[in-house]
Amino acid sequence: MQIAVLTFDGFNELDSFVAAAILNRLRPRGWAAHITAPSAEVTSMNGVTVARQKPIAFAAEADAVIIGSGIRTRDYAADPEFLDAIRLDPARQLIGAQCSGTLLLAKLGLIGALPACTDLTTKPWVIEAGVEVIDAPFVAHGNVATAGGCLASQYLAAWMIARLAGVEAVEEALHYVAPVGQKRLYVEQAMAAVRPFLSETVASAAA
């Protein structure tokens, strides 16, 4: 399972790195989450510079895609040439967006009239793009999911793992990264957020 974690200049480290780290807990199963960027290096909102693992074109061939957020997302969303370079297919891929990444999904036409989640700063821009924003940390419609709030990135990762590897794999991955003494609480909270958006078969296993 190959996953593109779209990461741009001004990115939020929590969005890209937390999701990628949780997804990469499934490396023994052949999974790999890659920091995917339009340039060879990208610098975060806090000045952390990282080398990309995959070019932006990789998003078109990945099995799943997470669009991270950042302080420059609004600029990217207003750039037609940049948007044209992102080729996604919700009929074949699982696609998730974090915070201002939801604005990119809206501009790409992948949300439509469906309600979505985002952070409070980005909310008016997403509404301006014609998308209803709900007061929730996570929502999914078919193969497209959105999350609001930096630490909701764990819900995007949990949803993808549940959809593609099953609930037991989610519990194993989250149990590993959760704080000691609160592991069951963290797993239960994550599953409570994503369970309503899983198929009946997967959701029953999560109950």
C-alpha positions in Angstrom: 0.0 0.0 0.0 1.6 3.2 -1.2 0.5 6.5 0.4 1.3 10.0 -0.7 1.4 12.6 2.2 1.2 15.9 0.2 3.4 18.4 1.9 4.0 21.9 0.8 6.2 24.9 1.8 4.8 26.3 5.1 3.5 22.9 6.1 2.3 22.0 9.5 4.6 19.3 10.9 1.9 17.7 13.0 -0.3 17.1 9.9 2.3 15.5 7.7 4.6 13.7 10.2 2.0 12.3 12.7 -0.1 10.7 9.9 2.9 9.4 8.1 4.4 7.9 11.2 1.2 6.1 12.1 0.6 4.8 8.6 4.2 3.5 8.5 3.6 1.3 11.5 2.2 -1.0 8.8 5.5 -1.4 7.0 5.7 -5.1 7.8 2.5 -5.4 5.7 4.1 -3.7 2.8 2.8 -0.2 3.5 4.8 3.0 2.9 3.7 6.6 3.5 5.9 9.1 1.6 6.4 12.8 2.1 5.3 14.0 -1.3 6.1 17.5 -2.5 6.2 19.7 -5.5 9.9 20.7 -4.9 13.0 18.7 -3.8 12.8 20.3 -0.3 10.0 22.0 1.6 10.2 24.1 4.7 7.6 23.9 7.5 5.8 26.8 9.2 8.4 26.5 12.0 11.4 26.5 9.7 12.0 22.7 9.5 13.4 21.8 6.1 12.9 18.3 4.8 13.7 16.5 1.6 10.7 15.0 -0.2 10.5 11.3 -0.7 8.3 11.4 -3.8 7.5 14.1 -6.4 4.0 15.5 -6.6 3.2 13.3 -9.6 3.3 10.3 -7.3 -0.1 11.3 -5.9 -1.7 10.1 -9.1 -0.4 6.6 -8.7 -0.6 6.2 -4.9 -3.2 3.9 -3.4 -4.2 6.6 -0.9 -3.4 10.3 -0.4 -3.4 12.7 2.6 -3.3 16.4 1.9 -1.6 18.2 4.8 -2.1 21.8 5.7 0.1 24.8 6.2 0.3 28.6 6.3 0.6 28.9 2.5 -2.3 26.6 1.5 -4.5 29.5 0.5 -1.8 30.7 -2.0 -1.5 27.2 -3.4 -5.3 26.9 -3.7 -5.4 30.1 -5.8 -2.8 28.7 -8.3 -4.5 26.9 -11.2 -1.2 25.5 -12.5 -0.4 24.0 -9.1 -3.9 22.5 -8.8 -3.7 21.0 -12.2 -0.5 19.2 -11.2 -2.5 17.3 -8.5 -4.2 14.4 -10.1 -6.5 12.4 -7.7 -9.1 9.7 -8.4 -11.6 9.1 -5.5 -13.0 6.1 -7.5 -9.7 4.3 -7.0 -7.9 6.1 -4.1 -8.7 6.9 -0.5 -8.2 10.6 -0.1 -8.0 12.5 3.1 -7.4 16.2 3.8 -6.2 17.8 7.0 -7.3 21.3 8.1 -6.4 23.7 5.2 -5.9 20.7 3.0 -9.7 20.7 2.9 -9.5 24.0 1.0 -7.4 22.3 -1.7 -9.9 19.4 -1.9 -12.6 21.9 -2.4 -10.7 23.7 -5.2 -10.0 20.4 -6.8 -13.8 19.7 -6.9 -13.6 16.6 -4.7 -16.0 17.7 -2.0 -18.8 19.3 -3.9 -21.9 20.0 -1.7 -20.9 17.5 1.0 -20.1 18.8 4.5 -16.5 18.8 5.5 -14.2 19.4 8.4 -11.3 21.9 8.7 -9.6 24.1 11.3 -11.1 27.3 12.6 -8.7 29.6 10.6 -9.4 27.9 7.3 -13.2 27.6 7.9 -14.3 30.9 6.3 -12.2 30.1 3.2 -13.7 26.7 2.8 -17.2 28.1 3.2 -16.3 30.8 0.6 -15.3 27.9 -1.8 -18.9 26.6 -1.5 -18.4 23.9 1.1 -20.5 23.4 4.3 -18.2 23.1 7.3 -19.3 21.1 10.3 -18.2 21.3 13.9 -16.5 17.9 14.1 -13.0 16.5 14.0 -13.6 14.0 11.2 -16.0 13.1 8.5 -15.9 10.8 5.5 -18.1 10.4 2.4 -17.2 7.3 0.5 -13.5 7.4 -0.3 -13.0 11.1 0.7 -12.4 12.2 4.3 -11.6 15.5 6.0 -10.3 16.3 9.4 -10.1 19.5 11.5 -7.5 20.3 14.1 -3.8 19.3 14.0 -4.2 16.2 16.2 -7.1 14.9 14.2 -4.4 13.6 11.8 -4.6 10.4 13.8 -8.2 10.0 12.7 -7.3 10.2 9.0 -4.6 7.6 9.6 -7.0 5.4 11.5 -9.7 5.7 8.8 -7.3 4.7 6.1 -5.9 1.8 8.0 -9.4 0.5 9.0 -10.5 0.8 5.3 -7.5 -0.9 3.9 -6.2 -3.3 6.6 -9.0 -3.7 9.1 -9.7 -2.6 12.7 -7.2 -4.8 14.4 -4.4 -3.1 12.4 -5.7 0.3 13.5 -5.7 -0.8 17.2 -2.1 -2.1 16.9 -0.8 1.1 15.2 -2.5 3.5 17.6 -1.7 1.5 20.7 2.0 1.7 19.8 2.0 5.6 19.5 -0.5 6.4 22.3 0.7 7.6 25.7 1.4 5.0 28.3 -1.5 4.7 30.7 -3.9 6.1 28.2 -3.5 3.6 25.3 -7.0 2.1 25.5 -8.5 5.6 25.8 -6.7 6.8 22.7 -7.7 3.8 20.6 -11.3 4.0 21.7 -11.5 7.8 21.0 -10.0 7.3 17.5 -12.4 4.5 16.7 -15.4 6.5 18.0 -14.5 9.2 15.5 -14.1 7.0 12.4 -16.5 4.1 13.1 -19.6 5.9 11.8 -17.9 6.2 8.4 -16.8 2.6 8.0 -18.7 -0.1 6.1 -21.0 -2.3 8.2 -18.5 -5.1 8.0 -15.6 -3.1 9.2 -17.6 -1.1 11.8 -19.0 -4.3 13.4 -15.5 -5.5 14.0 -14.7 -2.1 15.6 -17.6 -2.2 18.0 
